[in-house]
Amino acid sequence: MFYHILMIIFHSTTTYLDFIISRI
């Protein structure tokens, strides 16, 4: 369960980073 939450947080973080990178 805890690892599942970490994976969701990690996925949303990488998606957010991809969004920032694509804007640069």
N, C-alpha and C positions, 0 to 999 in steps of 0.2 A: 504493500500500500504506500509506504513512504517513498519507495523508489518510483512508483507510478506518478506520484505528485512531483517528484524531482524531474522526471522526464517531461511532464507537461510544462513545468516552469522553464526548463531548458529549451524546449521546442518554441515556446512563446518568445523567449529571449532571442533565440537565433532568428526567428521571423522578424522581430523588431529590429535587430541589427541589419538584416537584409534590406529592410525598408529604408533605414538610414543610409546604408551604402548606396542603394539605388538612387537616392536623392542627391547624392554628392556629384 
